[in-house]
């Protein structure tokens, strides 16, 4: 099972594997444990980066609900100027 900082992953590994395989279409491919750990760590780190930015956006708009546009803005902020 993939590990995250201080323990096991909170992401459902079967779901991550399924999405990965679906992205490849009909390709007959397997995902090694090391590759899965790296992928899950990246996804968890991305969520940890997005969450506080999106939260600040919603809070500044005096909302308790983080909306899609908050996530989009957070993603753009992480990506930097294009």
LINCOR-V142111 format. One line per field, one symbol per residue. ss: DSSP state (H for helix, E for strand, L for the rest). phi: phi as a letter, one per 40 degrees, with the letter a starting at -180 (. if undefined). psi: psi as a letter, one per 40 degrees, with the letter a starting at -180 (. if undefined). A space follows every 50 residues. Layout:
ss = ???
phi = ???
psi = ???
This chain:
ss = LLEELLEELLLLHHHHHHHHHHHLLLLLLLLLHHHHHHHHHHHHHHHHHH HHHHHHHHHHLLLLLLLHHHHHHHHHHHHLLL
phi = .cbbdgicccccccccccccccccgcccabbcdccccccccccccccccc dccccccccccfbcbccdcccdcccccccgcc
psi = iiiaheaiieihdddddddddddebehgiihidddddddddddddddddd ddddddddddefiehhiddddddddddddii.
